[in-house]
Amino acid sequence: CAVGIAACYFEAANAPAAYMPYQRILPTLAAIQLICEMGDNHLEKWTFFRHRYSFELLNAAVLFGLTLSPAEFLPIQHDLVICWFYRVSNGAIILAKSGDLMLLFRRVAFRFFGLLRGLRLQVVSDVDIALAVLRSSCIKGDALERLVASPAWAPVLSLESVDGALHQEMISDFHKLVASLPPPSVLIDIAKLQVDQLKHKASISGKPIDAEDIAYLTVLCFTRYLFSGKEGRARGFSVEKEHVLVRKIVAGSWEWRKEIAVRGTADQQIKLEAVEALLTLLQDSTLWPLFSDDWRTPQY
């Protein structure tokens, strides 16, 4: 403790000497900051203050209006570097909110990706042209679908990512599945009931509804739409068992979304557990006889 007190006295004694090289520049910079903050808070209606142009102008006045020593240049440099990062951050925010600039960035990113892969990529944003391209061929090419989407979907196959005969076979089986499902009005009724229950639960607990709640609600609604029996829950399962299976599918959905969006590598074990949970629900449902053991293969 005594050593600490002695160190404080020593630092205090040296403070005036340390401050001497900056006795002119530090109060000047403090005054500039005060003016900018006052303008930012009370004079926002003027673009000059709202976009902090006052900061650059006043710093430029100090740079060119005063004869600065080398020691005095250092705080000015720090201020200008901070200001530069502020401008870059603002530019990034504007870019993120600008549809035209984001479209340009996407085009450049795709071109760069194609250059790295030795492919010629053409970005199509017109809906009619995109539909015409999709209808003209069942081959999706060797770019994003095969290099990014298909590996991300593993261990299952995505109908949107496969080509040729396999795509034709999967689309035919998909239509067969859709024809065997209850009418959409059933899903609407289930969704309304689950939304009302979620809202009631949130109002009682005071806990806000978050993304995890929405993901669980979505999977639960489709689970009951696809597999429900007379009890209103998945056929042959207690509410607790259904909850466990739905939670596993929800966990897997987060992993799939993460990898499909190229935000990281998915946990394959969680994805496999989600597939097993779905197969467990399928085995006791009226949908199992449609494809029987083929349900266990990646394309189903």
TITOR-434099 format. One record per residue (C-alpha): residue number from 1; residue in three letters; x, y, z. Coordinates in steps of 0.5 Angstrom, whole numbers. Last residue first. Example, Ala and Ser with C-alpha at 12.3 -4.5 7.8 and 13.67 -1.06 7.14 Angstrom:
<rec k="2" r="SER" u="27" v="-2" w="14"/>
<rec k="1" r="ALA" u="25" v="-9" w="16"/>
This chain:
<rec k="300" r="TYR" u="-72" v="-77" w="-99"/>
<rec k="299" r="GLN" u="-66" v="-75" w="-103"/>
<rec k="298" r="PRO" u="-61" v="-77" w="-97"/>
<rec k="297" r="THR" u="-64" v="-84" w="-96"/>
<rec k="296" r="ARG" u="-68" v="-86" w="-90"/>
<rec k="295" r="TRP" u="-75" v="-84" w="-93"/>
<rec k="294" r="ASP" u="-73" v="-90" w="-98"/>
<rec k="293" r="ASP" u="-75" v="-95" w="-92"/>
<rec k="292" r="SER" u="-82" v="-94" w="-93"/>
<rec k="291" r="PHE" u="-83" v="-89" w="-99"/>
<rec k="290" r="LEU" u="-91" v="-87" w="-99"/>
<rec k="289" r="PRO" u="-92" v="-92" w="-93"/>
<rec k="288" r="TRP" u="-89" v="-87" w="-88"/>
<rec k="287" r="LEU" u="-93" v="-82" w="-89"/>
<rec k="286" r="THR" u="-99" v="-84" w="-85"/>
<rec k="285" r="SER" u="-94" v="-83" w="-79"/>
<rec k="284" r="ASP" u="-91" v="-88" w="-74"/>
<rec k="283" r="GLN" u="-84" v="-88" w="-78"/>
<rec k="282" r="LEU" u="-84" v="-81" w="-80"/>
<rec k="281" r="LEU" u="-83" v="-78" w="-73"/>
<rec k="280" r="THR" u="-77" v="-82" w="-72"/>
<rec k="279" r="LEU" u="-75" v="-81" w="-78"/>
<rec k="278" r="LEU" u="-75" v="-73" w="-77"/>
<rec k="277" r="ALA" u="-71" v="-74" w="-70"/>
<rec k="276" r="GLU" u="-66" v="-78" w="-74"/>
<rec k="275" r="VAL" u="-65" v="-73" w="-79"/>
<rec k="274" r="ALA" u="-65" v="-68" w="-73"/>
<rec k="273" r="GLU" u="-59" v="-72" w="-69"/>
<rec k="272" r="LEU" u="-55" v="-72" w="-76"/>
<rec k="271" r="LYS" u="-55" v="-65" w="-76"/>
<rec k="270" r="ILE" u="-53" v="-64" w="-69"/>
<rec k="269" r="GLN" u="-48" v="-69" w="-70"/>
<rec k="268" r="GLN" u="-45" v="-65" w="-77"/>
<rec k="267" r="ASP" u="-44" v="-59" w="-73"/>
<rec k="266" r="ALA" u="-45" v="-53" w="-78"/>
<rec k="265" r="THR" u="-39" v="-50" w="-81"/>
<rec k="264" r="GLY" u="-39" v="-42" w="-81"/>
<rec k="263" r="ARG" u="-43" v="-36" w="-83"/>
<rec k="262" r="VAL" u="-44" v="-39" w="-90"/>
<rec k="261" r="ALA" u="-51" v="-37" w="-91"/>
<rec k="260" r="ILE" u="-52" v="-45" w="-92"/>
<rec k="259" r="GLU" u="-48" v="-46" w="-86"/>
<rec k="258" r="LYS" u="-51" v="-42" w="-81"/>
<rec k="257" r="ARG" u="-58" v="-44" w="-84"/>
<rec k="256" r="TRP" u="-56" v="-52" w="-83"/>
<rec k="255" r="GLU" u="-54" v="-51" w="-76"/>
<rec k="254" r="TRP" u="-60" v="-47" w="-74"/>
<rec k="253" r="SER" u="-65" v="-52" w="-77"/>
<rec k="252" r="GLY" u="-61" v="-58" w="-73"/>
<rec k="251" r="ALA" u="-63" v="-55" w="-67"/>
<rec k="250" r="VAL" u="-70" v="-54" w="-69"/>
<rec k="249" r="ILE" u="-70" v="-61" w="-71"/>
<rec k="248" r="LYS" u="-67" v="-63" w="-64"/>
<rec k="247" r="ARG" u="-72" v="-59" w="-61"/>
<rec k="246" r="VAL" u="-78" v="-62" w="-64"/>
<rec k="245" r="LEU" u="-76" v="-69" w="-62"/>
<rec k="244" r="VAL" u="-76" v="-67" w="-55"/>
<rec k="243" r="HIS" u="-82" v="-63" w="-55"/>
<rec k="242" r="GLU" u="-86" v="-69" w="-58"/>
<rec k="241" r="LYS" u="-83" v="-74" w="-53"/>
<rec k="240" r="GLU" u="-86" v="-69" w="-48"/>
<rec k="239" r="VAL" u="-93" v="-68" w="-51"/>
<rec k="238" r="SER" u="-93" v="-76" w="-51"/>
<rec k="237" r="PHE" u="-92" v="-79" w="-58"/>
<rec k="236" r="GLY" u="-96" v="-84" w="-62"/>
<rec k="235" r="ARG" u="-98" v="-79" w="-67"/>
<rec k="234" r="ALA" u="-95" v="-72" w="-67"/>
<rec k="233" r="ARG" u="-100" v="-68" w="-63"/>
<rec k="232" r="GLY" u="-107" v="-66" w="-64"/>
<rec k="231" r="GLU" u="-110" v="-72" w="-60"/>
<rec k="230" r="LYS" u="-113" v="-75" w="-66"/>
<rec k="229" r="GLY" u="-106" v="-76" w="-70"/>
<rec k="228" r="SER" u="-101" v="-71" w="-72"/>
<rec k="227" r="PHE" u="-96" v="-72" w="-77"/>
<rec k="226" r="LEU" u="-95" v="-67" w="-82"/>
<rec k="225" r="TYR" u="-99" v="-61" w="-79"/>
<rec k="224" r="ARG" u="-97" v="-63" w="-72"/>
<rec k="223" r="THR" u="-89" v="-63" w="-75"/>
<rec k="222" r="PHE" u="-91" v="-57" w="-79"/>
<rec k="221" r="CYS" u="-93" v="-53" w="-73"/>
<rec k="220" r="LEU" u="-88" v="-55" w="-68"/>
<rec k="219" r="VAL" u="-82" v="-53" w="-73"/>
<rec k="218" r="THR" u="-85" v="-46" w="-74"/>
<rec k="217" r="LEU" u="-87" v="-45" w="-66"/>
<rec k="216" r="TYR" u="-79" v="-48" w="-65"/>
<rec k="215" r="ALA" u="-76" v="-43" w="-70"/>
<rec k="214" r="ILE" u="-81" v="-37" w="-67"/>
<rec k="213" r="ASP" u="-79" v="-38" w="-60"/>
<rec k="212" r="GLU" u="-71" v="-39" w="-62"/>
<rec k="211" r="ALA" u="-72" v="-32" w="-65"/>
<rec k="210" r="ASP" u="-75" v="-29" w="-59"/>
<rec k="209" r="ILE" u="-81" v="-27" w="-56"/>
<rec k="208" r="PRO" u="-80" v="-23" w="-50"/>
<rec k="207" r="LYS" u="-81" v="-26" w="-43"/>
<rec k="206" r="GLY" u="-86" v="-22" w="-39"/>
<rec k="205" r="SER" u="-88" v="-29" w="-36"/>
<rec k="204" r="ILE" u="-96" v="-28" w="-37"/>
<rec k="203" r="SER" u="-96" v="-24" w="-43"/>
<rec k="202" r="ALA" u="-91" v="-29" w="-46"/>
<rec k="201" r="LYS" u="-95" v="-35" w="-45"/>
<rec k="200" r="HIS" u="-101" v="-32" w="-48"/>
<rec k="199" r="LYS" u="-97" v="-30" w="-54"/>
<rec k="198" r="LEU" u="-94" v="-37" w="-55"/>
<rec k="197" r="GLN" u="-101" v="-40" w="-54"/>
<rec k="196" r="ASP" u="-104" v="-35" w="-59"/>
<rec k="195" r="VAL" u="-99" v="-37" w="-64"/>
<rec k="194" r="GLN" u="-100" v="-44" w="-63"/>
<rec k="193" r="LEU" u="-107" v="-44" w="-64"/>
<rec k="192" r="LYS" u="-107" v="-40" w="-70"/>
<rec k="191" r="ALA" u="-101" v="-44" w="-73"/>
<rec k="190" r="ILE" u="-105" v="-50" w="-72"/>
<rec k="189" r="ASP" u="-111" v="-47" w="-76"/>
<rec k="188" r="ILE" u="-107" v="-45" w="-82"/>
<rec k="187" r="LEU" u="-104" v="-52" w="-82"/>
<rec k="186" r="VAL" u="-111" v="-55" w="-83"/>
<rec k="185" r="SER" u="-113" v="-50" w="-88"/>
<rec k="184" r="PRO" u="-107" v="-52" w="-92"/>
<rec k="183" r="PRO" u="-111" v="-59" w="-94"/>
<rec k="182" r="PRO" u="-108" v="-65" w="-91"/>
<rec k="181" r="LEU" u="-102" v="-68" w="-94"/>
<rec k="180" r="SER" u="-102" v="-74" w="-99"/>
<rec k="179" r="ALA" u="-102" v="-70" w="-105"/>
<rec k="178" r="VAL" u="-96" v="-66" w="-103"/>
<rec k="177" r="LEU" u="-92" v="-72" w="-102"/>
<rec k="176" r="LYS" u="-94" v="-75" w="-109"/>
<rec k="175" r="HIS" u="-92" v="-68" w="-112"/>
<rec k="174" r="PHE" u="-85" v="-68" w="-108"/>
<rec k="173" r="ASP" u="-84" v="-75" w="-111"/>
<rec k="172" r="SER" u="-84" v="-72" w="-118"/>
<rec k="171" r="ILE" u="-80" v="-67" w="-116"/>
<rec k="170" r="MET" u="-75" v="-72" w="-113"/>
<rec k="169" r="GLU" u="-75" v="-76" w="-120"/>
<rec k="168" r="GLN" u="-74" v="-70" w="-124"/>
<rec k="167" r="HIS" u="-68" v="-67" w="-120"/>
<rec k="166" r="LEU" u="-65" v="-74" w="-120"/>
<rec k="165" r="ALA" u="-66" v="-74" w="-128"/>
<rec k="164" r="GLY" u="-62" v="-67" w="-129"/>
<rec k="163" r="ASP" u="-60" v="-63" w="-123"/>
<rec k="162" r="VAL" u="-60" v="-62" w="-115"/>
<rec k="161" r="SER" u="-59" v="-56" w="-111"/>
<rec k="160" r="GLU" u="-67" v="-54" w="-111"/>
<rec k="159" r="LEU" u="-69" v="-61" w="-109"/>
<rec k="158" r="SER" u="-64" v="-60" w="-103"/>
<rec k="157" r="LEU" u="-61" v="-67" w="-101"/>
<rec k="156" r="VAL" u="-59" v="-69" w="-94"/>
<rec k="155" r="PRO" u="-53" v="-70" w="-90"/>
<rec k="154" r="ALA" u="-51" v="-65" w="-93"/>
<rec k="153" r="TRP" u="-55" v="-59" w="-94"/>
<rec k="152" r="ALA" u="-48" v="-54" w="-93"/>
<rec k="151" r="PRO" u="-45" v="-59" w="-98"/>
<rec k="150" r="SER" u="-50" v="-58" w="-104"/>
<rec k="149" r="ALA" u="-51" v="-50" w="-102"/>
<rec k="148" r="VAL" u="-43" v="-48" w="-103"/>
<rec k="147" r="LEU" u="-40" v="-52" w="-109"/>
<rec k="146" r="ARG" u="-45" v="-55" w="-112"/>
<rec k="145" r="GLU" u="-50" v="-50" w="-112"/>
<rec k="144" r="LEU" u="-46" v="-44" w="-112"/>
<rec k="143" r="ALA" u="-42" v="-45" w="-118"/>
<rec k="142" r="ASP" u="-42" v="-52" w="-122"/>
<rec k="141" r="GLY" u="-48" v="-51" w="-126"/>
<rec k="140" r="LYS" u="-56" v="-51" w="-125"/>
<rec k="139" r="ILE" u="-57" v="-56" w="-130"/>
<rec k="138" r="CYS" u="-65" v="-57" w="-131"/>
<rec k="137" r="SER" u="-65" v="-52" w="-137"/>
<rec k="136" r="SER" u="-69" v="-47" w="-141"/>
<rec k="135" r="ARG" u="-74" v="-46" w="-135"/>
<rec k="134" r="LEU" u="-69" v="-44" w="-130"/>
<rec k="133" r="VAL" u="-66" v="-39" w="-135"/>
<rec k="132" r="ALA" u="-73" v="-36" w="-137"/>
<rec k="131" r="LEU" u="-75" v="-35" w="-130"/>
<rec k="130" r="ALA" u="-69" v="-31" w="-129"/>
<rec k="129" r="ILE" u="-70" v="-27" w="-135"/>
<rec k="128" r="ASP" u="-77" v="-25" w="-132"/>
<rec k="127" r="VAL" u="-75" v="-24" w="-125"/>
<rec k="126" r="ASP" u="-69" v="-19" w="-127"/>
<rec k="125" r="SER" u="-63" v="-20" w="-123"/>
<rec k="124" r="VAL" u="-59" v="-24" w="-127"/>
<rec k="123" r="VAL" u="-51" v="-24" w="-125"/>
<rec k="122" r="GLN" u="-47" v="-28" w="-130"/>
<rec k="121" r="LEU" u="-41" v="-32" w="-128"/>
<rec k="120" r="ARG" u="-36" v="-34" w="-132"/>
<rec k="119" r="LEU" u="-32" v="-40" w="-128"/>
<rec k="118" r="GLY" u="-24" v="-41" w="-127"/>
<rec k="117" r="ARG" u="-26" v="-42" w="-120"/>
<rec k="116" r="LEU" u="-22" v="-36" w="-117"/>
<rec k="115" r="LEU" u="-25" v="-32" w="-123"/>
<rec k="114" r="GLY" u="-32" v="-34" w="-121"/>
<rec k="113" r="PHE" u="-31" v="-32" w="-114"/>
<rec k="112" r="PHE" u="-29" v="-25" w="-116"/>
<rec k="111" r="ARG" u="-35" v="-24" w="-121"/>
<rec k="110" r="PHE" u="-40" v="-26" w="-116"/>
<rec k="109" r="ALA" u="-37" v="-21" w="-111"/>
<rec k="108" r="VAL" u="-37" v="-16" w="-116"/>
<rec k="107" r="ARG" u="-44" v="-17" w="-118"/>
<rec k="106" r="ARG" u="-46" v="-17" w="-110"/>
<rec k="105" r="PHE" u="-42" v="-11" w="-109"/>
<rec k="104" r="LEU" u="-46" v="-8" w="-115"/>
<rec k="103" r="LEU" u="-53" v="-10" w="-112"/>
<rec k="102" r="MET" u="-51" v="-8" w="-105"/>
<rec k="101" r="LEU" u="-49" v="-1" w="-108"/>
<rec k="100" r="ASP" u="-56" v="-1" w="-111"/>
<rec k="99" r="GLY" u="-60" v="-3" w="-105"/>
<rec k="98" r="SER" u="-57" v="2" w="-100"/>
<rec k="97" r="LYS" u="-57" v="0" w="-93"/>
<rec k="96" r="ALA" u="-51" v="-4" w="-93"/>
<rec k="95" r="LEU" u="-47" v="1" w="-97"/>
<rec k="94" r="ILE" u="-50" v="7" w="-92"/>
<rec k="93" r="ILE" u="-47" v="3" w="-86"/>
<rec k="92" r="ALA" u="-40" v="1" w="-89"/>
<rec k="91" r="GLY" u="-40" v="9" w="-91"/>
<rec k="90" r="ASN" u="-41" v="11" w="-84"/>
<rec k="89" r="SER" u="-36" v="6" w="-81"/>
<rec k="88" r="VAL" u="-31" v="9" w="-86"/>
<rec k="87" r="ARG" u="-32" v="16" w="-84"/>
<rec k="86" r="TYR" u="-32" v="14" w="-76"/>
<rec k="85" r="PHE" u="-25" v="10" w="-78"/>
<rec k="84" r="TRP" u="-22" v="16" w="-81"/>
<rec k="83" r="CYS" u="-25" v="21" w="-75"/>
<rec k="82" r="ILE" u="-21" v="16" w="-71"/>
<rec k="81" r="VAL" u="-15" v="17" w="-75"/>
<rec k="80" r="LEU" u="-16" v="24" w="-75"/>
<rec k="79" r="ASP" u="-16" v="25" w="-68"/>
<rec k="78" r="HIS" u="-10" v="20" w="-67"/>
<rec k="77" r="GLN" u="-6" v="25" w="-72"/>
<rec k="76" r="ILE" u="-8" v="31" w="-68"/>
<rec k="75" r="PRO" u="-6" v="28" w="-61"/>
<rec k="74" r="LEU" u="1" v="26" w="-65"/>
<rec k="73" r="PHE" u="2" v="33" w="-68"/>
<rec k="72" r="GLU" u="3" v="37" w="-61"/>
<rec k="71" r="ALA" u="10" v="33" w="-60"/>
<rec k="70" r="PRO" u="13" v="34" w="-66"/>
<rec k="69" r="SER" u="11" v="42" w="-65"/>
<rec k="68" r="LEU" u="6" v="45" w="-68"/>
<rec k="67" r="THR" u="6" v="52" w="-72"/>
<rec k="66" r="LEU" u="-2" v="54" w="-71"/>
<rec k="65" r="GLY" u="-7" v="56" w="-77"/>
<rec k="64" r="PHE" u="-5" v="50" w="-82"/>
<rec k="63" r="LEU" u="-6" v="44" w="-77"/>
<rec k="62" r="VAL" u="-11" v="48" w="-72"/>
<rec k="61" r="ALA" u="-15" v="50" w="-78"/>
<rec k="60" r="ALA" u="-15" v="43" w="-81"/>
<rec k="59" r="ASN" u="-18" v="40" w="-74"/>
<rec k="58" r="LEU" u="-23" v="45" w="-74"/>
<rec k="57" r="LEU" u="-26" v="44" w="-81"/>
<rec k="56" r="GLU" u="-25" v="36" w="-80"/>
<rec k="55" r="PHE" u="-29" v="36" w="-73"/>
<rec k="54" r="SER" u="-34" v="41" w="-76"/>
<rec k="53" r="TYR" u="-36" v="36" w="-82"/>
<rec k="52" r="ARG" u="-39" v="32" w="-76"/>
<rec k="51" r="HIS" u="-45" v="30" w="-81"/>
<rec k="50" r="ARG" u="-50" v="33" w="-76"/>
<rec k="49" r="PHE" u="-46" v="39" w="-75"/>
<rec k="48" r="PHE" u="-45" v="41" w="-82"/>
<rec k="47" r="THR" u="-51" v="38" w="-84"/>
<rec k="46" r="TRP" u="-55" v="43" w="-80"/>
<rec k="45" r="LYS" u="-61" v="41" w="-77"/>
<rec k="44" r="GLU" u="-57" v="37" w="-72"/>
<rec k="43" r="LEU" u="-55" v="44" w="-68"/>
<rec k="42" r="HIS" u="-57" v="41" w="-61"/>
<rec k="41" r="ASN" u="-53" v="35" w="-60"/>
<rec k="40" r="ASP" u="-48" v="34" w="-65"/>
<rec k="39" r="GLY" u="-47" v="42" w="-65"/>
<rec k="38" r="MET" u="-45" v="41" w="-57"/>
<rec k="37" r="GLU" u="-41" v="35" w="-59"/>
<rec k="36" r="CYS" u="-37" v="38" w="-64"/>
<rec k="35" r="ILE" u="-36" v="45" w="-60"/>
<rec k="34" r="LEU" u="-34" v="41" w="-54"/>
<rec k="33" r="GLN" u="-29" v="36" w="-58"/>
<rec k="32" r="ILE" u="-26" v="43" w="-61"/>
<rec k="31" r="ALA" u="-25" v="46" w="-54"/>
<rec k="30" r="ALA" u="-22" v="39" w="-52"/>
<rec k="29" r="LEU" u="-17" v="39" w="-58"/>
<rec k="28" r="THR" u="-15" v="46" w="-56"/>
<rec k="27" r="PRO" u="-14" v="45" w="-49"/>
<rec k="26" r="LEU" u="-10" v="39" w="-51"/>
<rec k="25" r="ILE" u="-6" v="43" w="-56"/>
<rec k="24" r="ARG" u="-3" v="48" w="-52"/>
<rec k="23" r="GLN" u="-1" v="45" w="-46"/>
<rec k="22" r="TYR" u="2" v="39" w="-50"/>
<rec k="21" r="PRO" u="9" v="39" w="-49"/>
<rec k="20" r="MET" u="8" v="42" w="-41"/>
<rec k="19" r="TYR" u="4" v="36" w="-39"/>
<rec k="18" r="ALA" u="9" v="31" w="-38"/>
<rec k="17" r="ALA" u="13" v="36" w="-33"/>
<rec k="16" r="PRO" u="6" v="38" w="-30"/>
<rec k="15" r="ALA" u="5" v="31" w="-28"/>
<rec k="14" r="ASN" u="12" v="29" w="-26"/>
<rec k="13" r="ALA" u="10" v="30" w="-18"/>
<rec k="12" r="ALA" u="3" v="27" w="-19"/>
<rec k="11" r="GLU" u="7" v="21" w="-22"/>
<rec k="10" r="PHE" u="11" v="21" w="-16"/>
<rec k="9" r="TYR" u="6" v="22" w="-11"/>
<rec k="8" r="CYS" u="2" v="16" w="-14"/>
<rec k="7" r="ALA" u="8" v="12" w="-14"/>
<rec k="6" r="ALA" u="9" v="13" w="-6"/>
<rec k="5" r="ILE" u="2" v="11" w="-5"/>
<rec k="4" r="GLY" u="3" v="5" w="-9"/>
<rec k="3" r="VAL" u="9" v="3" w="-5"/>
<rec k="2" r="ALA" u="6" v="5" w="2"/>
<rec k="1" r="CYS" u="0" v="0" w="0"/>
